[in-house]
Amino acid sequence: ANALDDYEDGTWTINPHDGSCTTFSGRYTKIGNTVTVWGRASAFSNTSENDLIRLKGLPYSATSSNFATCTGPAMVQNVSEDAAWVAFSEGDQIKFYASNSGSFRQLRHNELNSNHEIYFSVTYTTV
């Protein structure tokens, strides 16, 4: 009966750990301690570093110990690898992983150019 008493939705601003990007439709819904975020990030300014893509600014930090509820689908435009991407939330950020040859691989800045776009959603639990 009280489940929707703790309901909230709104927008959030995607903030890359390295450089900047353009954010479109950064939205979230929180019900109780479960949060779902959706976003689209494009026009990355940092396209040269070998550092992994980390999108910060989640509206609520993810519980680091509950990995079973902190992943979601991701679609990465024009990356030269044929792989299924997954968005993974940890703490206050989202990282992107793929598995195409028996191991995990992270999406890195030097794999993007300023025209790339990333679409994603993640559902996770918060503290």
NUTIVEX-527133 format. One record per atom (N, C-alpha, C): residue number from 0; residue in three letters; atom name; x, y, z. Coordinates in nm, 4 decimals. Example, Ala and Ser with C-alpha at 12.3 -4.5 7.8 and 13.67 -1.06 7.14 Angstrom:
! residues 2
[pt 0 ala N [1.3190 -0.5690 0.7800]] [pt 0 ala CA [1.2300 -0.4500 0.7800]] [pt 0 ala C [1.3200 -0.3300 0.7800]] [pt 1 ser N [1.2850 -0.2250 0.7080]] [pt 1 ser CA [1.3670 -0.1060 0.7140]] [pt 1 ser C [1.2900 0.0030 0.7870]] 
***
This chain:
! residues 127
[pt 0 ala N [0.0816 -0.1191 0.0000]] [pt 0 ala CA [0.0000 0.0000 0.0000]] [pt 0 ala C [0.0863 0.1260 0.0000]] [pt 1 asn N [0.2055 0.1190 0.0595]] [pt 1 asn CA [0.2924 0.2367 0.0681]] [pt 1 asn C [0.4008 0.2389 -0.0390]] [pt 2 ala N [0.3968 0.1461 -0.1332]] [pt 2 ala CA [0.5042 0.1349 -0.2322]] [pt 2 ala C [0.5223 0.2632 -0.3117]] [pt 3 leu N [0.4151 0.3273 -0.3506]] [pt 3 leu CA [0.4278 0.4478 -0.4324]] [pt 3 leu C [0.4488 0.5735 -0.3491]] [pt 4 asp N [0.4474 0.5613 -0.2172]] [pt 4 asp CA [0.4802 0.6760 -0.1333]] [pt 4 asp C [0.6258 0.7171 -0.1523]] [pt 5 asp N [0.7097 0.6223 -0.1925]] [pt 5 asp CA [0.8512 0.6493 -0.2134]] [pt 5 asp C [0.8831 0.6467 -0.3634]] [pt 6 tyr N [0.8016 0.7123 -0.4420]] [pt 6 tyr CA [0.8178 0.7191 -0.5877]] [pt 6 tyr C [0.8724 0.8563 -0.6255]] [pt 7 glu N [0.9688 0.8568 -0.7179]] [pt 7 glu CA [1.0266 0.9828 -0.7652]] [pt 7 glu C [1.0737 0.9623 -0.9089]] [pt 8 asp N [1.0562 1.0616 -0.9931]] [pt 8 asp CA [1.1172 1.0577 -1.1259]] [pt 8 asp C [1.1679 1.1963 -1.1596]] [pt 9 gly N [1.2623 1.1997 -1.2520]] [pt 9 gly CA [1.3200 1.3275 -1.2883]] [pt 9 gly C [1.4283 1.3127 -1.3930]] [pt 10 thr N [1.5079 1.4146 -1.4064]] [pt 10 thr CA [1.6182 1.4154 -1.5025]] [pt 10 thr C [1.7506 1.4154 -1.4273]] [pt 11 trp N [1.8561 1.3745 -1.4960]] [pt 11 trp CA [1.9905 1.3797 -1.4391]] [pt 11 trp C [2.0882 1.4160 -1.5491]] [pt 12 thr N [2.1987 1.4749 -1.5132]] [pt 12 thr CA [2.2993 1.5192 -1.6096]] [pt 12 thr C [2.4153 1.4219 -1.6114]] [pt 13 ile N [2.4428 1.3665 -1.7275]] [pt 13 ile CA [2.5548 1.2745 -1.7451]] [pt 13 ile C [2.6836 1.3560 -1.7461]] [pt 14 asn N [2.7800 1.3121 -1.6679]] [pt 14 asn CA [2.9050 1.3835 -1.6524]] [pt 14 asn C [3.0204 1.2846 -1.6692]] [pt 15 pro N [3.0872 1.2796 -1.7854]] [pt 15 pro CA [3.1966 1.1842 -1.8036]] [pt 15 pro C [3.3119 1.2119 -1.7068]] [pt 16 his N [3.3770 1.1054 -1.6652]] [pt 16 his CA [3.4940 1.1175 -1.5783]] [pt 16 his C [3.6057 1.1931 -1.6495]] [pt 17 asp N [3.6221 1.1695 -1.7789]] [pt 17 asp CA [3.7247 1.2360 -1.8602]] [pt 17 asp C [3.6571 1.3174 -1.9695]] [pt 18 gly N [3.6838 1.4454 -1.9758]] [pt 18 gly CA [3.6285 1.5293 -2.0816]] [pt 18 gly C [3.4833 1.5642 -2.0565]] [pt 19 ser N [3.4110 1.5849 -2.1656]] [pt 19 ser CA [3.2701 1.6210 -2.1569]] [pt 19 ser C [3.1938 1.5502 -2.2681]] [pt 20 cys N [3.0625 1.5593 -2.2619]] [pt 20 cys CA [2.9772 1.5045 -2.3669]] [pt 20 cys C [2.8463 1.5809 -2.3643]] [pt 21 thr N [2.7659 1.5571 -2.4654]] [pt 21 thr CA [2.6329 1.6145 -2.4715]] [pt 21 thr C [2.5351 1.5103 -2.4189]] [pt 22 thr N [2.4447 1.5516 -2.3328]] [pt 22 thr CA [2.3463 1.4616 -2.2732]] [pt 22 thr C [2.2096 1.4889 -2.3334]] [pt 23 phe N [2.1415 1.3839 -2.3704]] [pt 23 phe CA [2.0051 1.3938 -2.4171]] [pt 23 phe C [1.9200 1.2981 -2.3350]] [pt 24 ser N [1.8113 1.3451 -2.2847]] [pt 24 ser CA [1.7132 1.2593 -2.2180]] [pt 24 ser C [1.7699 1.1771 -2.1033]] [pt 25 gly N [1.8519 1.2356 -2.0187]] [pt 25 gly CA [1.8952 1.1681 -1.8974]] [pt 25 gly C [1.7791 1.1676 -1.7997]] [pt 26 arg N [1.7158 1.0521 -1.7784]] [pt 26 arg CA [1.5966 1.0434 -1.6935]] [pt 26 arg C [1.6159 0.9321 -1.5918]] [pt 27 tyr N [1.5373 0.9374 -1.4843]] [pt 27 tyr CA [1.5407 0.8300 -1.3856]] [pt 27 tyr C [1.4046 0.8149 -1.3186]] [pt 28 thr N [1.3825 0.6950 -1.2634]] [pt 28 thr CA [1.2679 0.6653 -1.1787]] [pt 28 thr C [1.3198 0.5907 -1.0571]] [pt 29 lys N [1.2755 0.6317 -0.9391]] [pt 29 lys CA [1.3134 0.5664 -0.8138]] [pt 29 lys C [1.1858 0.5241 -0.7422]] [pt 30 ile N [1.1788 0.3953 -0.7091]] [pt 30 ile CA [1.0687 0.3414 -0.6291]] [pt 30 ile C [1.1336 0.2647 -0.5148]] [pt 31 gly N [1.1128 0.3122 -0.3942]] [pt 31 gly CA [1.1808 0.2510 -0.2795]] [pt 31 gly C [1.3309 0.2689 -0.2946]] [pt 32 asn N [1.4058 0.1573 -0.2875]] [pt 32 asn CA [1.5502 0.1656 -0.3062]] [pt 32 asn C [1.5944 0.1165 -0.4442]] [pt 33 thr N [1.5008 0.1046 -0.5388]] [pt 33 thr CA [1.5325 0.0623 -0.6748]] [pt 33 thr C [1.5267 0.1820 -0.7684]] [pt 34 val N [1.6340 0.2010 -0.8433]] [pt 34 val CA [1.6456 0.3147 -0.9344]] [pt 34 val C [1.6698 0.2622 -1.0754]] [pt 35 thr N [1.5996 0.3186 -1.1727]] [pt 35 thr CA [1.6269 0.2911 -1.3142]] [pt 35 thr C [1.6636 0.4226 -1.3798]] [pt 36 val N [1.7766 0.4229 -1.4503]] [pt 36 val CA [1.8200 0.5420 -1.5238]] [pt 36 val C [1.8236 0.5092 -1.6722]] [pt 37 trp N [1.7943 0.6092 -1.7532]] [pt 37 trp CA [1.8033 0.6000 -1.8984]] [pt 37 trp C [1.8856 0.7182 -1.9451]] [pt 38 gly N [1.9610 0.6989 -2.0515]] [pt 38 gly CA [2.0373 0.8119 -2.1007]] [pt 38 gly C [2.0890 0.7917 -2.2414]] [pt 39 arg N [2.1279 0.9024 -2.2971]] [pt 39 arg CA [2.1931 0.9053 -2.4278]] [pt 39 arg C [2.3066 1.0061 -2.4156]] [pt 40 ala N [2.4280 0.9621 -2.4417]] [pt 40 ala CA [2.5449 1.0490 -2.4351]] [pt 40 ala C [2.6107 1.0520 -2.5727]] [pt 41 ser N [2.6490 1.1715 -2.6169]] [pt 41 ser CA [2.7123 1.1843 -2.7483]] [pt 41 ser C [2.8110 1.3001 -2.7464]] [pt 42 ala N [2.8784 1.3204 -2.8586]] [pt 42 ala CA [2.9737 1.4300 -2.8764]] [pt 42 ala C [3.0779 1.4315 -2.7650]] [pt 43 phe N [3.1468 1.3203 -2.7469]] [pt 43 phe CA [3.2511 1.3108 -2.6448]] [pt 43 phe C [3.3705 1.3972 -2.6847]] [pt 44 ser N [3.4176 1.4801 -2.5916]] [pt 44 ser CA [3.5326 1.5664 -2.6205]] [pt 44 ser C [3.6643 1.4906 -2.6092]] [pt 45 asn N [3.6707 1.3911 -2.5224]] [pt 45 asn CA [3.7932 1.3138 -2.5042]] [pt 45 asn C [3.7825 1.1868 -2.5874]] [pt 46 thr N [3.8547 1.1828 -2.6975]] [pt 46 thr CA [3.8533 1.0651 -2.7843]] [pt 46 thr C [3.9946 1.0111 -2.8045]] [pt 47 ser N [4.0862 1.0445 -2.7146]] [pt 47 ser CA [4.2241 1.0011 -2.7319]] [pt 47 ser C [4.2777 0.9151 -2.6178]] [pt 48 glu N [4.2285 0.9329 -2.4964]] [pt 48 glu CA [4.2827 0.8568 -2.3831]] [pt 48 glu C [4.2396 0.7110 -2.3884]] [pt 49 asn N [4.3232 0.6237 -2.3336]] [pt 49 asn CA [4.2933 0.4816 -2.3255]] [pt 49 asn C [4.2143 0.4500 -2.1982]] [pt 50 asp N [4.1670 0.5506 -2.1290]] [pt 50 asp CA [4.0908 0.5327 -2.0056]] [pt 50 asp C [3.9495 0.4849 -2.0392]] [pt 51 leu N [3.8911 0.4021 -1.9495]] [pt 51 leu CA [3.7576 0.3516 -1.9764]] [pt 51 leu C [3.6538 0.4623 -1.9631]] [pt 52 ile N [3.5447 0.4493 -2.0369]] [pt 52 ile CA [3.4331 0.5440 -2.0305]] [pt 52 ile C [3.3634 0.5238 -1.8968]] [pt 53 arg N [3.3528 0.6292 -1.8186]] [pt 53 arg CA [3.2800 0.6267 -1.6917]] [pt 53 arg C [3.1894 0.7487 -1.6904]] [pt 54 leu N [3.0605 0.7239 -1.6901]] [pt 54 leu CA [2.9631 0.8324 -1.6870]] [pt 54 leu C [2.9173 0.8515 -1.5431]] [pt 55 lys N [2.9466 0.9691 -1.4898]] [pt 55 lys CA [2.9151 0.9980 -1.3500]] [pt 55 lys C [2.7901 1.0845 -1.3418]] [pt 56 gly N [2.7454 1.1068 -1.2194]] [pt 56 gly CA [2.6309 1.1937 -1.1969]] [pt 56 gly C [2.5004 1.1211 -1.1745]] [pt 57 leu N [2.5062 0.9909 -1.1428]] [pt 57 leu CA [2.3821 0.9185 -1.1157]] [pt 57 leu C [2.3014 0.9921 -1.0091]] [pt 58 pro N [2.1694 0.9930 -1.0206]] [pt 58 pro CA [2.0874 1.0648 -0.9224]] [pt 58 pro C [2.0977 1.0048 -0.7824]] [pt 59 tyr N [2.1254 0.8744 -0.7732]] [pt 59 tyr CA [2.1477 0.8038 -0.6472]] [pt 59 tyr C [2.2628 0.7071 -0.6694]] [pt 60 ser N [2.3508 0.6942 -0.5704]] [pt 60 ser CA [2.4629 0.6002 -0.5821]] [pt 60 ser C [2.4125 0.4569 -0.5766]] [pt 61 ala N [2.4772 0.3711 -0.6561]] [pt 61 ala CA [2.4426 0.2293 -0.6587]] [pt 61 ala C [2.5076 0.1576 -0.5415]] [pt 62 thr N [2.4384 0.0586 -0.4879]] [pt 62 thr CA [2.4941 -0.0262 -0.3834]] [pt 62 thr C [2.5974 -0.1167 -0.4474]] [pt 63 ser N [2.7218 -0.1042 -0.4093]] [pt 63 ser CA [2.8305 -0.1794 -0.4727]] [pt 63 ser C [2.8253 -0.3284 -0.4455]] [pt 64 ser N [2.7603 -0.3709 -0.3380]] [pt 64 ser CA [2.7629 -0.5128 -0.3018]] [pt 64 ser C [2.6516 -0.5937 -0.3662]] [pt 65 asn N [2.5624 -0.5327 -0.4411]] [pt 65 asn CA [2.4492 -0.6054 -0.4987]] [pt 65 asn C [2.4568 -0.6018 -0.6505]] [pt 66 phe N [2.5547 -0.6735 -0.7071]] [pt 66 phe CA [2.5811 -0.6665 -0.8499]] [pt 66 phe C [2.4721 -0.7290 -0.9351]] [pt 67 ala N [2.3885 -0.8146 -0.8770]] [pt 67 ala CA [2.2863 -0.8818 -0.9555]] [pt 67 ala C [2.1793 -0.7855 -1.0055]] [pt 68 thr N [2.1671 -0.6692 -0.9453]] [pt 68 thr CA [2.0620 -0.5757 -0.9860]] [pt 68 thr C [2.1195 -0.4436 -1.0355]] [pt 69 cys N [2.2356 -0.4464 -1.0972]] [pt 69 cys CA [2.2944 -0.3187 -1.1374]] [pt 69 cys C [2.3446 -0.3186 -1.2812]] [pt 70 thr N [2.2822 -0.3938 -1.3686]] [pt 70 thr CA [2.3218 -0.3923 -1.5083]] [pt 70 thr C [2.2014 -0.3651 -1.5973]] [pt 71 gly N [2.2297 -0.3283 -1.7214]] [pt 71 gly CA [2.1243 -0.3048 -1.8181]] [pt 71 gly C [2.1819 -0.3008 -1.9575]] [pt 72 pro N [2.0979 -0.2929 -2.0590]] [pt 72 pro CA [2.1443 -0.2926 -2.1975]] [pt 72 pro C [2.2076 -0.1596 -2.2367]] [pt 73 ala N [2.2982 -0.1681 -2.3323]] [pt 73 ala CA [2.3612 -0.0486 -2.3884]] [pt 73 ala C [2.3789 -0.0688 -2.5378]] [pt 74 met N [2.3669 0.0389 -2.6114]] [pt 74 met CA [2.3883 0.0364 -2.7551]] [pt 74 met C [2.4933 0.1429 -2.7853]] [pt 75 val N [2.6052 0.1003 -2.8432]] [pt 75 val CA [2.7156 0.1912 -2.8717]] [pt 75 val C [2.7295 0.2016 -3.0233]] [pt 76 gln N [2.7197 0.3231 -3.0743]] [pt 76 gln CA [2.7213 0.3458 -3.2186]] [pt 76 gln C [2.8633 0.3426 -3.2744]] [pt 77 asn N [2.8817 0.2689 -3.3826]] [pt 77 asn CA [3.0032 0.2703 -3.4649]] [pt 77 asn C [3.1316 0.2280 -3.3957]] [pt 78 val N [3.1243 0.1432 -3.2945]] [pt 78 val CA [3.2459 0.0859 -3.2387]] [pt 78 val C [3.2842 -0.0284 -3.3300]] [pt 79 ser N [3.4141 -0.0435 -3.3585]] [pt 79 ser CA [3.4593 -0.1378 -3.4601]] [pt 79 ser C [3.4529 -0.2835 -3.4155]] [pt 80 glu N [3.3831 -0.3128 -3.3109]] [pt 80 glu CA [3.3761 -0.4484 -3.2591]] [pt 80 glu C [3.2313 -0.4952 -3.2566]] [pt 81 asp N [3.2099 -0.6167 -3.3006]] [pt 81 asp CA [3.0773 -0.6750 -3.2988]] [pt 81 asp C [3.0573 -0.7425 -3.1641]] [pt 82 ala N [2.9952 -0.6728 -3.0699]] [pt 82 ala CA [2.9796 -0.7261 -2.9346]] [pt 82 ala C [2.8500 -0.6740 -2.8743]] [pt 83 ala N [2.7993 -0.7480 -2.7780]] [pt 83 ala CA [2.6824 -0.7029 -2.7024]] [pt 83 ala C [2.7329 -0.6222 -2.5833]] [pt 84 trp N [2.6928 -0.4971 -2.5754]] [pt 84 trp CA [2.7381 -0.4086 -2.4682]] [pt 84 trp C [2.6397 -0.4102 -2.3530]] [pt 85 val N [2.6924 -0.3976 -2.2311]] [pt 85 val CA [2.6130 -0.3918 -2.1099]] [pt 85 val C [2.6578 -0.2701 -2.0301]] [pt 86 ala N [2.5620 -0.1954 -1.9786]] [pt 86 ala CA [2.5914 -0.0846 -1.8880]] [pt 86 ala C [2.5915 -0.1402 -1.7461]] [pt 87 phe N [2.6898 -0.0993 -1.6666]] [pt 87 phe CA [2.7103 -0.1529 -1.5325]] [pt 87 phe C [2.7260 -0.0369 -1.4360]] [pt 88 ser N [2.6392 -0.0275 -1.3359]] [pt 88 ser CA [2.6493 0.0827 -1.2392]] [pt 88 ser C [2.7237 0.0365 -1.1153]] [pt 89 glu N [2.8085 0.1254 -1.0666]] [pt 89 glu CA [2.8845 0.0987 -0.9448]] [pt 89 glu C [2.9141 0.2326 -0.8793]] [pt 90 gly N [2.8742 0.2478 -0.7539]] [pt 90 gly CA [2.8936 0.3754 -0.6859]] [pt 90 gly C [2.8127 0.4834 -0.7548]] [pt 91 asp N [2.8789 0.5904 -0.7979]] [pt 91 asp CA [2.8084 0.7024 -0.8619]] [pt 91 asp C [2.8284 0.7068 -1.0129]] [pt 92 gln N [2.8692 0.5944 -1.0739]] [pt 92 gln CA [2.9008 0.5983 -1.2165]] [pt 92 gln C [2.8554 0.4739 -1.2921]] [pt 93 ile N [2.8536 0.4868 -1.4245]] [pt 93 ile CA [2.8194 0.3768 -1.5142]] [pt 93 ile C [2.9408 0.3492 -1.6018]] [pt 94 lys N [2.9725 0.2200 -1.6185]] [pt 94 lys CA [3.0801 0.1743 -1.7066]] [pt 94 lys C [3.0165 0.0833 -1.8109]] [pt 95 phe N [3.0863 0.0590 -1.9210]] [pt 95 phe CA [3.0325 -0.0228 -2.0298]] [pt 95 phe C [3.1253 -0.1394 -2.0578]] [pt 96 tyr N [3.0663 -0.2594 -2.0625]] [pt 96 tyr CA [3.1429 -0.3812 -2.0837]] [pt 96 tyr C [3.0840 -0.4616 -2.1988]] [pt 97 ala N [3.1708 -0.5397 -2.2620]] [pt 97 ala CA [3.1282 -0.6352 -2.3642]] [pt 97 ala C [3.2022 -0.7655 -2.3388]] [pt 98 ser N [3.1496 -0.8729 -2.3916]] [pt 98 ser CA [3.2157 -1.0023 -2.3823]] [pt 98 ser C [3.2031 -1.0682 -2.5178]] [pt 99 asn N [3.3152 -1.0768 -2.5885]] [pt 99 asn CA [3.3082 -1.1340 -2.7225]] [pt 99 asn C [3.4086 -1.2454 -2.7458]] [pt 100 ser N [3.5035 -1.2648 -2.6553]] [pt 100 ser CA [3.6027 -1.3697 -2.6765]] [pt 100 ser C [3.6341 -1.4433 -2.5467]] [pt 101 gly N [3.5349 -1.4560 -2.4598]] [pt 101 gly CA [3.5534 -1.5292 -2.3363]] [pt 101 gly C [3.6006 -1.4452 -2.2195]] [pt 102 ser N [3.6212 -1.3155 -2.2400]] [pt 102 ser CA [3.6607 -1.2288 -2.1290]] [pt 102 ser C [3.5858 -1.0960 -2.1402]] [pt 103 phe N [3.5861 -1.0188 -2.0334]] [pt 103 phe CA [3.5195 -0.8889 -2.0348]] [pt 103 phe C [3.6110 -0.7831 -2.0948]] [pt 104 arg N [3.5519 -0.6902 -2.1659]] [pt 104 arg CA [3.6249 -0.5798 -2.2244]] [pt 104 arg C [3.5517 -0.4511 -2.1937]] [pt 105 gln N [3.6258 -0.3454 -2.1605]] [pt 105 gln CA [3.5655 -0.2170 -2.1274]] [pt 105 gln C [3.5711 -0.1230 -2.2469]] [pt 106 leu N [3.4683 -0.0397 -2.2617]] [pt 106 leu CA [3.4652 0.0620 -2.3653]] [pt 106 leu C [3.5567 0.1771 -2.3230]] [pt 107 arg N [3.6434 0.2229 -2.4141]] [pt 107 arg CA [3.7443 0.3246 -2.3824]] [pt 107 arg C [3.7261 0.4487 -2.4698]] [pt 108 his N [3.7746 0.5611 -2.4190]] [pt 108 his CA [3.7612 0.6887 -2.4905]] [pt 108 his C [3.8232 0.6850 -2.6299]] [pt 109 asn N [3.9388 0.6200 -2.6454]] [pt 109 asn CA [4.0054 0.6206 -2.7757]] [pt 109 asn C [3.9359 0.5327 -2.8798]] [pt 110 glu N [3.8237 0.4712 -2.8438]] [pt 110 glu CA [3.7434 0.3964 -2.9402]] [pt 110 glu C [3.6294 0.4809 -2.9961]] [pt 111 leu N [3.6164 0.6037 -2.9486]] [pt 111 leu CA [3.5075 0.6911 -2.9899]] [pt 111 leu C [3.5603 0.8084 -3.0701]] [pt 112 asn N [3.4709 0.8701 -3.1452]] [pt 112 asn CA [3.5004 1.0010 -3.2014]] [pt 112 asn C [3.3866 1.0938 -3.1606]] [pt 113 ser N [3.3932 1.2168 -3.1984]] [pt 113 ser CA [3.2947 1.3141 -3.1496]] [pt 113 ser C [3.1537 1.2875 -3.2018]] [pt 114 asn N [3.1372 1.1967 -3.2991]] [pt 114 asn CA [3.0050 1.1655 -3.3535]] [pt 114 asn C [2.9390 1.0437 -3.2887]] [pt 115 his N [3.0105 0.9708 -3.2051]] [pt 115 his CA [2.9550 0.8505 -3.1441]] [pt 115 his C [2.8458 0.8837 -3.0441]] [pt 116 glu N [2.7529 0.7894 -3.0308]] [pt 116 glu CA [2.6453 0.8014 -2.9328]] [pt 116 glu C [2.6351 0.6721 -2.8541]] [pt 117 ile N [2.6003 0.6842 -2.7266]] [pt 117 ile CA [2.5770 0.5688 -2.6409]] [pt 117 ile C [2.4368 0.5835 -2.5822]] [pt 118 tyr N [2.3551 0.4810 -2.5997]] [pt 118 tyr CA [2.2214 0.4746 -2.5410]] [pt 118 tyr C [2.2250 0.3640 -2.4352]] [pt 119 phe N [2.1618 0.3858 -2.3207]] [pt 119 phe CA [2.1693 0.2846 -2.2160]] [pt 119 phe C [2.0550 0.2991 -2.1167]] [pt 120 ser N [2.0337 0.1915 -2.0421]] [pt 120 ser CA [1.9474 0.1959 -1.9244]] [pt 120 ser C [2.0069 0.0994 -1.8224]] [pt 121 val N [1.9918 0.1331 -1.6967]] [pt 121 val CA [2.0430 0.0493 -1.5877]] [pt 121 val C [1.9426 0.0538 -1.4732]] [pt 122 thr N [1.9158 -0.0623 -1.4151]] [pt 122 thr CA [1.8356 -0.0695 -1.2939]] [pt 122 thr C [1.9275 -0.1182 -1.1829]] [pt 123 tyr N [1.9235 -0.0491 -1.0693]] [pt 123 tyr CA [2.0130 -0.0854 -0.9588]] [pt 123 tyr C [1.9455 -0.0518 -0.8262]] [pt 124 thr N [2.0043 -0.1032 -0.7188]] [pt 124 thr CA [1.9571 -0.0687 -0.5856]] [pt 124 thr C [2.0477 0.0377 -0.5276]] [pt 125 thr N [1.9910 0.1201 -0.4425]] [pt 125 thr CA [2.0657 0.2288 -0.3798]] [pt 125 thr C [2.0740 0.2046 -0.2302]] [pt 126 val N [2.1639 0.2752 -0.1682]] [pt 126 val CA [2.1876 0.2595 -0.0251]] [pt 126 val C [2.0638 0.3022 0.0534]] 
***
